[in-house]
Every structure is written in C-alpha cells, then in structure tokens.
Amino acid sequence: MGKNAFCCPSRATNLCSLHLDPIEFRVAVKWWLGLDTSQGSQCAFCPAHSLDPLGYHALTCKCGGDAVLRHNALRDTLVHFLHRAHASVQVEVGAGLFPDHSQSRPADILLQNWNLGRPVALDISVVSPLNPSTLAEAGATFGAVLETTESRKHQANDEKCSALGWVSTPLAVDSYGAWGKEATLFLAQVAARLAIHKSLPKSQASFDLFSNLSICLIRANASAILRRV
C-alpha cells in the first residue's frame, strides 16, 4: 500500500465532516482487514451476482450508481483544495470540442496555466487491485495496476488533449487508497501551492489533502458495500 493510503484526518482544512458513522466505520475496517463483508448475500442491484467476501463486486458494480458517486466525490474534494490553492478550475470539460465531435470528456478537472502555462486535463480513475484479470500482476508488483491504468488513460486521452493544447494527466487511485505515480506527483504540487497560499507547513497541507481524499474514498466504499448487503 502507498504511504498515503488510508490517511486519517487532522482538524485542519476540513472540507466536510471527516467522521465516519459507526456502521460505515465497522464496514470499512472489516473490508480493510480482509474480513467477510458479504453476509452471504446477492447484490441488491444485480441479483445474478453473489457478493464476494473481499468486496470486489460491491466496489466495482456498474449498477446502482456508486462508482459514479465515488468518482464525483473524489473530483469535488480535489476541486475544493484546488480552489483553496488559487487554481483556475473547470469540471467535466471536453465534450464536443474535438474535430470528430466526440462527446468524450478527457478532463474531469481542467486547470488553466498549471504546467508551464499550459492547461492540465485531470482524469480520475478508481481501480481495484482485486480484478481477476490483473490480480497476479497486482500481487507481484506494487502499483502495477495503477501504472497500467495511467498508460491506458494516456493512450485514450493524449492525442485529444494535445489537439486542444492541454497536458493529459491521469489520476489513478486503487480502492484501498494508494495513488499512482503521476497522481502522487500532481497532488504534491497541489499541497505545495496550498501551503504557500494558506501559510501552512507543506507537510500539514499534504496531510490535510490526502486525509480528505482518503476519508472521501473510504466513505464511498463503505456506502457501496452497505447498499448491497
């Protein structure tokens, strides 16, 4: 796991309540420790699927909207900190801007004048290291699934972003809270700017940023599990 996985929050720079209610906390801890969270149930949203003990289906299920809610919650939490760092931010940008009139949006978040004066298109992805197709790779090499996701996002977005003068930057995080290399580098830049603008030690700004993102992810994961048992 990455050093910033499952950060616990401080009292500084609260975006919203950083407390988990008792049910969320119990489910999150059981899941984190690898204990059975399924209660032997079928998925409430796709009954053809049984819930597995490690929560893989609950956290990757395409039904019920939890994956989208988790993605948007992470996006909005990051946008909050970017605003605090005095960044110029737009969300969900790109649809209809390409020569082929594609409706794809390679920028969950678009930052103006970030990378040497060029806009940066951030594409957030939450992936599970328990995916059966990549489980062996994930078990053999830490971060391999995140690197694969970053590469896939570059293949999908680089050409489109380049045509618009944007820099494509994938922000990949696994369901346990470990961030990919590009995401870690970018979030460190956000923390550095936040520290300057809010007169905080850089370590405190970094801790607050990752804490908020971690609690956001944990709460969304717990909710996805609870809604399916």
Disulfide bonds with the S-S distance in Angstrom:
none
